[in-house]
Amino acid sequence: MPSDLEFFKSQFNKAEYVHLNNAGLQPITRAAREKIDYWSRRFWEEGYNTDKDYSADVAHTRTSLANMIGCETGEVAFFTSTAGAINQVAFSCGLKADDEVVMWDQEYGSHLYPWKAACDQSGAKLVIVESEQNLATPMEKYLKAITPKTKVLAFSWVQFLAASQMEDIKHVIQFAKQKEILVFIDIIQGFGIHPCDIWAWGADAVMGGSHKWLCSPVGVGFLALRKNLIPQFKPHVIGMYTYGTCDDPSDFACEPKRDATKFEPGSKQVLEITALGASLDVIQKVGVKTIETEALRLAKILRTGIIDLGYEIVSPYKGEQVNSTPFINFKPKGEMSKKTLSEKLNSQNIFHAVRGPGLRFTPTAFNTENDLEKALFALK
């Protein structure tokens, strides 16, 4: 019988491509592809007859996602992107003039822009904390930005450029709770590759998406919001499903649902959500810790090889802690530009991302040592 790791690796297509941008857009699992094929065929053959069955499959995904986050099923809402989930929180958390929202300066645009727009609309102030050398995000510097006017802490669990993390997020959350500050965390760059305790630590909401470490199609964002906060948050987008189902008569009383599904206004992206559920089943069968261990092993080999070739690694971490993440950001050598090096890698089907000061590789557990050899050969 194959090991859990062998089972995970078998879920992915072994083509000529070297997938090292898994924190950007990861290939989907075989299980996800088969789920899409299954529902596509049934929709083609049966139409409305699928209604109850696909609804049950969507519910299964919601339950699986809640289990991975550690929250209740009724605290989970689906969106079409992480940005959609962040918008829901940013525009309904009750920002007022002179409130403050504290963020790092290296947040991804889909996290930054909704909060900037919500602050502009409400008259709140967006407080941007400047990162340290090599993109480090020290906790104490972030905490010093908090004032009596702070309403929200909005930050990423793992930053997208080089995997920067505050060293004690649990302490940050607890510090905020003592001051009645809301904590909303974008978890997309860590969820599925690292064990996630953020909900257990007390975050008020977490947001993420399907297409990175969850090995699922583009098109699913999610929000987990504490059930005690759900009544206070008005849906940002309104539709029939805000209040009931498509078969319910219209009711001008307009009483929203009491759980997080009130944030889902209408018909759902069934193929993408059920495919996400299939991949979540694979991840939970294998175990996030198993996936993380293999990803870090491969990343260490690749990182060492890149250094041996004379490239400079950009990392917020020092010593052995450098190997605590699968993110590898490195600068081109000599006079070569990022664009030129990127084109060279693309010509050999070595997938990567151009991020911040350099190029970024993010191997995961389905990669092989042969993938790493091809990437290192291309960098010579």
Summary of the structure (lengths in Angstrom):
residues: 380
radius of gyration: 21.4
end to end distance: 39.1
largest distance: 68.2
contacts: 1268
relative contact order: 0.17
helix: 45%
strand: 15%
